[in-house]
Amino acid sequence: MNARATVVVPNWNTRRFLGPCLRSLREQSFRGFETVVVDSGSEDGSAEFVRREFPEVRVIELGENLGFSAAANAGIRASRGEYVVLLNSDTEQDSDWLAALVRAAEARPEAGLFASKLVDFRDRHVLDGAGDALRRSGLPYRLGHRETDRGQFDRPAFVFGACAAAALYRRSMLEEIGLFDEAFFAYCEDGDLSFRAQLAGYRCLYVPDAVVYHVGSASTGGKRSATATRLGTRNGINLLVKNLPAPLLWRFLPYFLAGQLVRFLICAASPSTLRAHLQGLAEAVRMLPEMREKRREVQAGRRVPVGYVRLLLRESSRAAGASLLRRLRDELIRRGKR
């Protein structure tokens, strides 16, 4: 089969999700794709399970857990399609999900990456994400996260980035800007790639018809786990060090400091979370020379003016703020109904 798209599914000890995920891939209306599962040294029999139950799927075994970025890159390097699609194992997909992404890619050549509409796996009236935003504070935000789905994200829109839980990337774009940064290991690696794509002149399109039901953080113990906190803190800083153009550094510094203060206060509510946050800050400091070296290459390849980046981040931050307010309102409504 000549595959137009390759679906790459990174996996680490999530066998319990692989069955529903791969079965829903079998039911896709778009058939011109191959599936590659990249296993990062799972101890739950994931690789054997896929080979036995889904013989049409290629399995790549890394032998150890090198992180989401390395697993995604291994799948991308082994892929054959003109489109590369990243998909988390803890998902089920609408039968027209992949068809909608490919249609969007064919219709919008100015976009290099495409975001799916993520819906909460357990409560399918609640959104999990409608494209990614980056606030002026440097803190990432998943648009629509925990909002009740009232149709507010039912139109295609250009956004800052795509969550790699379910995103399509043009191979030609990846060949130009590079793959995921394996130093990130996990968390914010998709934000880093999205930022590099924007700097190189590629836009990101959110595709509302590409619907995926997502559990979220299945491999790391939850979004508030020590691992998620440490990596999120560290990589949020790494993302800015690599990608924010120099003329914007002083302009965005007050927002960054305010964001870091808010993040610190939130983490301070739990001793274990605060410890993980401080570890992340220390790791970001140690990684500063490496990120500054990578920054030189990223900024040398920038093809959009600084004014475009400033406007992009301003609009992205506004969208995140509006989404956060809707989320808080919906959370209050849900609590009132209990």
C-alpha positions in Angstrom: 0.0 0.0 0.0 1.2 3.5 -0.9 0.4 5.3 2.3 -0.3 9.0 2.1 -0.2 9.4 5.8 1.6 7.6 8.6 0.0 7.5 12.1 2.6 7.3 14.8 1.5 6.0 18.2 4.1 6.4 20.9 3.5 3.9 23.7 4.9 3.3 27.2 3.0 0.8 29.4 -0.5 1.8 28.1 -1.6 -1.6 26.8 -5.0 -1.1 28.3 -5.6 1.7 25.9 -4.1 0.3 22.8 -7.0 -2.0 21.9 -9.6 0.8 21.6 -7.2 3.1 20.0 -6.1 0.7 17.2 -9.6 -0.6 16.6 -10.9 2.9 16.0 -8.0 3.4 13.5 -9.3 0.3 11.7 -12.6 2.0 11.3 -11.3 5.2 9.7 -13.1 6.2 6.5 -9.8 7.4 5.0 -7.8 4.3 4.1 -4.6 5.6 2.6 -2.5 5.3 5.8 -0.2 3.1 7.7 0.2 2.8 11.5 3.4 2.6 13.5 3.4 1.9 17.2 6.7 2.9 18.9 7.1 1.1 22.2 9.5 2.7 24.8 10.5 -0.4 26.8 7.0 -1.2 28.1 6.8 -3.9 30.8 3.1 -4.6 30.3 3.3 -6.7 27.1 2.2 -3.9 24.8 4.4 -4.8 21.9 3.4 -8.5 22.0 -0.3 -7.5 22.3 -0.1 -5.3 19.2 1.7 -7.9 17.1 -0.9 -10.5 18.1 -4.1 -8.5 17.8 -3.2 -5.9 15.1 -0.8 -7.6 12.6 -1.3 -4.7 10.1 0.5 -2.4 12.5 4.3 -2.0 12.4 5.9 -2.1 15.8 9.2 -0.4 16.7 10.7 -1.3 20.0 13.2 1.2 21.5 14.0 -1.1 24.5 13.9 1.8 27.0 11.9 4.8 27.8 13.6 7.7 26.0 10.6 10.0 26.3 7.7 11.0 24.1 9.9 13.1 21.8 12.3 10.3 21.0 9.5 7.8 20.4 7.7 10.2 18.1 10.9 10.9 16.2 11.6 7.2 15.8 8.2 6.8 14.3 8.6 9.8 12.0 11.9 8.5 10.7 10.3 5.1 10.0 7.3 6.7 8.3 6.6 6.7 4.6 3.6 9.1 4.1 3.7 12.7 2.9 1.7 13.4 6.1 2.9 12.4 9.6 0.2 12.1 12.2 1.0 11.9 15.9 -1.6 10.1 18.0 -1.6 9.3 21.7 -2.4 5.7 22.7 -5.1 6.8 25.2 -7.5 8.0 22.5 -10.4 6.8 20.4 -11.0 8.6 17.1 -14.2 9.5 15.2 -14.3 7.5 12.0 -13.8 10.6 9.9 -11.0 12.0 12.0 -8.1 11.2 9.7 -10.1 12.1 6.5 -10.9 15.5 8.0 -7.2 16.2 8.7 -6.1 15.1 5.2 -8.8 17.2 3.6 -7.7 20.3 5.5 -4.0 19.6 4.6 -5.0 19.5 0.9 -7.1 22.6 1.1 -4.8 24.8 3.1 -1.3 24.7 1.7 -0.2 27.7 3.8 -0.5 25.5 6.9 2.2 23.1 7.9 0.5 21.5 11.0 -3.1 20.7 11.9 -4.8 20.4 15.3 -7.6 18.0 16.1 -10.7 18.7 18.2 -10.0 16.8 21.5 -13.0 15.7 23.6 -12.8 14.4 27.1 -12.9 10.6 26.9 -15.2 10.1 29.9 -17.5 13.1 29.5 -18.1 13.7 25.8 -19.9 16.9 26.4 -16.7 18.4 27.7 -13.7 19.6 25.5 -10.2 18.6 26.1 -8.6 20.9 23.6 -9.2 22.9 20.4 -5.7 23.8 19.4 -2.9 25.1 21.6 -2.1 28.7 22.7 1.0 30.3 24.1 0.4 33.1 26.6 2.6 36.2 26.8 3.7 34.8 30.2 5.2 31.9 28.3 2.8 29.5 29.8 1.1 27.1 27.3 -2.7 26.7 27.3 -4.9 24.2 25.5 -7.8 26.2 24.1 -11.2 24.9 25.2 -9.8 22.6 27.9 -12.5 21.6 30.4 -15.1 23.9 28.6 -18.5 22.5 28.0 -18.9 21.9 24.2 -21.5 24.4 23.1 -20.2 24.7 19.5 -17.8 27.5 20.3 -15.0 25.7 18.6 -17.0 24.3 15.6 -15.2 26.5 13.0 -11.8 26.1 11.6 -9.3 28.6 12.9 -5.6 29.4 12.8 -4.1 28.8 16.3 -0.6 29.0 17.7 0.0 25.2 17.8 -1.2 21.6 17.7 -1.3 19.3 20.7 0.7 16.2 19.6 -1.9 13.9 21.2 -3.6 14.1 17.8 -2.0 16.3 15.1 -1.0 16.1 11.5 2.3 17.5 10.2 3.5 17.9 6.6 6.6 15.9 6.1 8.1 18.7 4.0 7.8 21.0 7.0 9.4 18.6 9.4 12.3 18.2 6.9 12.8 21.9 7.0 12.4 22.8 10.7 13.5 19.5 12.3 11.7 16.9 14.5 10.8 17.0 18.1 13.5 18.2 20.5 14.5 15.0 22.4 16.1 17.1 25.2 12.5 18.0 26.2 11.7 14.3 26.8 8.0 15.0 27.2 5.7 18.0 27.8 5.9 21.2 25.7 7.8 19.4 23.0 4.8 20.0 20.7 4.7 23.7 21.7 8.4 24.0 20.8 7.8 22.4 17.4 4.8 24.6 16.8 6.8 27.7 17.7 9.6 26.7 15.3 7.0 26.1 12.6 5.5 29.6 13.1 8.9 31.2 13.0 9.6 29.4 9.7 6.4 30.8 8.2 4.1 27.8 8.6 0.6 28.3 10.1 -1.3 25.9 12.3 -4.9 25.2 11.5 -7.4 23.8 14.0 -9.8 21.3 12.3 -13.1 20.9 14.2 -14.3 18.0 12.2 -11.2 15.9 13.2 -12.6 14.6 16.5 -10.6 12.5 19.0 -11.7 11.3 22.5 -8.7 11.7 24.8 -8.0 10.4 28.3 -4.9 12.5 28.9 -1.6 12.0 30.8 -2.0 8.2 30.9 1.7 7.5 31.1 2.8 10.1 33.6 0.4 9.7 36.5 -1.8 12.7 35.7 -1.5 16.3 34.9 -0.6 17.2 38.6 1.9 14.5 39.0 5.5 15.3 40.1 6.8 14.2 36.6 4.3 16.4 34.8 5.1 19.4 37.0 8.8 19.0 36.7 8.9 18.6 33.0 6.2 21.3 32.4 8.2 23.8 34.5 11.5 23.0 32.8 10.3 22.8 29.3 8.1 25.9 29.5 11.3 27.9 30.0 13.2 25.9 27.4 10.6 26.7 24.9 11.0 30.5 25.3 14.8 30.4 25.5 14.9 28.6 22.1 12.2 30.4 20.3 11.3 33.9 21.5 13.0 36.5 19.2 15.4 38.8 21.0 13.5 42.1 20.3 10.6 40.6 22.3 12.5 39.5 25.4 12.2 42.7 27.4 8.7 43.4 26.2 7.5 40.0 27.5 9.7 39.8 30.6 7.0 41.3 33.0 4.4 38.8 31.7 6.9 36.0 32.1 7.8 36.9 35.7 4.1 37.3 36.6 3.4 33.9 35.1 6.2 32.3 37.0 4.9 33.8 40.2 1.5 32.4 39.6 2.9 29.0 38.8 5.0 29.0 41.9 2.0 29.9 44.1 -0.1 27.1 42.6 2.7 24.6 43.2 3.3 25.8 46.7 -0.1 24.4 47.8 1.5 20.9 47.8 5.0 20.1 49.2 5.6 17.4 46.6 4.4 19.6 43.7 6.6 22.5 44.9 9.6 20.2 45.1 9.0 19.0 41.5 8.5 22.6 40.4 11.9 23.7 42.0 13.6 20.7 40.4 12.2 21.8 37.0 13.6 25.3 37.5 17.0 23.9 38.4 17.0 21.7 35.4 16.1 24.6 33.2 19.1 26.5 34.5 21.4 23.6 33.8 20.0 23.2 30.3 20.4 26.9 29.5 23.7 26.5 27.5 22.2 23.8 25.4 19.0 25.7 24.7 21.0 28.9 23.8 23.0 26.9 21.3 19.8 25.6 19.7 18.4 29.1 19.8 21.0 30.3 17.4 19.9 27.8 14.7 16.2 28.5 15.3 16.5 32.3 15.1 18.8 32.0 12.0 16.0 30.2 10.3 13.3 32.7 11.2 11.4 33.8 8.1 8.7 36.0 9.7 9.1 39.5 11.0 9.2 40.2 14.8 5.9 42.1 14.4 4.2 39.0 13.2 5.4 37.0 16.2 4.3 39.8 18.6 0.8 39.8 17.1 0.7 36.0 17.1 1.5 35.8 20.8 -0.9 38.7 21.7 -3.8 37.1 19.9 -2.9 33.6 21.3 -2.8 35.1 24.8 -6.2 36.7 24.4 -7.7 33.5 23.1 -6.2 31.6 26.1 -7.6 34.2 28.5 -11.1 34.0 27.1 -11.0 30.2 27.1 -9.8 30.2 30.7 -12.7 32.4 31.8 -15.2 30.1 30.1 -13.6 27.1 31.7 -13.9 28.7 35.2 -17.6 29.5 34.5 -18.3 26.0 33.4 -16.5 24.5 36.4 -18.7 26.5 38.7 -21.8 25.4 36.9 -20.8 21.8 37.0 -20.1 22.0 40.8 -23.4 23.7 41.3 -25.2 20.7 39.7 -23.6 18.2 42.0 
